[in-house]
Amino acid sequence: MTVAGHRSDRRALREQLPFALVLLVVAVAALRIFQYHWREGAVLIGGALLLAGLLRAILPAPKAGLLAIRGKPVDVLTYTALSVLILFVAFTIVGGPFGGSS
């Protein structure tokens, strides 16, 4: 492998760091859900989406990696709206089969 090829691999990896950070938060959320703390997991997923929206808003498209799906305004609006929806559900649902879990 040439030095130039090694640099482009590093750059490609660096471009995916924002997406990897969001996936890390989602993985922690999945762990909490599997431990029967569904509300904490849902809050973490909402936080991951909010983080995705924030990173998409501040990073230019080439550095946003896989967070860049459509245009920047559409991505930011979509990530933020889904985050607000999930956080609303996580904070407002009481009772039901998951009521005992916090």
MOQUILIN-V587125 format. One line per field, one symbol per residue. ss: DSSP state (h for helix, s for strand, l for the rest). A space follows every 50 residues. Layout:
# MOQUILIN-V587125
ss: ???
This chain:
# MOQUILIN-V587125
ss: llhhhhhhhhhhhhhlhhhhhhhhhhhhhhhhhhlllhhhhhhhhhhhhh hhhhhhhhllhhhhhhhllllhhhhhhhhhhhhhhhhhhhhhllllllll ll
